[in-house]
């Protein structure tokens, strides 16, 4: 099995478009297993879409080296090539000195050869100095090649290429021209999710265009020559092996509004004997199940459709009142409040617009609010349906949830903001909703506790 990590010199270097296109091109003739560094949902949705294999997330802030290897090996079974997309710049992480949370840490822990995407829009010879500095900063990171992005002309490309290959001793594998065709559609918290229905056909055409451009300007044969080689894992790691079903069913909300899930979840639930029942809060009636998970997403963009499904909203309230366990993250938290108000400055209308949500919690959501993105650490109380635990996770949202003063919270955060005053994980009976996103492998004990809670009869 071959393997490569593609990263950038900074955010906006073009690494997502480049990784996406390379993965799509290789997937025409090979089984390509994609990975994404850090806790991110949207880039993995693209990589899953173009390769046909579930993208896995690797994050050294929430995962130790042994777990990173386990998740990597689980994904790589049956693959010919593993492609890992980095996050931000190669060395960006959660700390100024240590490399925790960085792309570099994943490259070192898995021994991956690295391709560095460089934004060369206004540099030529200086690109060599930049690359040489990246190589010298941490010699344990194996930078084996460069792809130049935002190149203005043949002269620009040739000068930067000669400088890098002369001073750094590594090849330039391609030079991507400066063109609007390379820009993917953005959203207030990043790129538009691959699974979102609106405009999907146009977006898929955009991805095809990006793939064509990069296919014309990157030497794919040379890129594969640079890739590392190792035996592909054959056996599924023990923690992910499916168990015999125990009759337990857990409903998972998956549709245009709710699609922020880490793919490990769909291996771990069966490994604990639970059958996954996907359902759509927009289109369906609530299926019978022993517990429910509402992941993140963009429910604010589908507020009218969610409001229109009265039967779903009423059923969610009823199962919560009946003490059926419910776990919700971010977008799921918004859906479980009484209403969401989209302010006029966000919806470009003459006045605010409010929509009714499920109303499990007697609180409201407003958007926009302060944009919050970052890692969290905290502890969970024994009252939580996920049990007492310490955890590391992530929060990213552009909303403000306001709950009654007497609301109980399962999480106390030592890092992060949460719903209010470093408190998160609002509790009501056996329902919990938080801004905190947990990686199911890194927080496997908490998700296993939720499955056990679902086995208990209310």
Helices and strands as residue ranges (DSSP letters): E 2-8, H 15-27, E 32-37, H 42-51, E 56-58, H 65-76, E 81-89, H 103-110, E 113-119, H 125-137, E 142-151, H 154-168, E 171-177, G 180-182, E 186-187, E 190-191, H 200-217, H 220-226, E 228-229, G 238-240, E 248-253, E 258-260, H 265-271, E 274-279, E 291-294, E 296-297, G 299-302, H 303-308, H 310-321, E 325-329, H 331-336, E 339-342, H 344-347, E 353-356, E 364-380, E 389-402, E 408-415, E 423-428, E 431-434, H 444-455
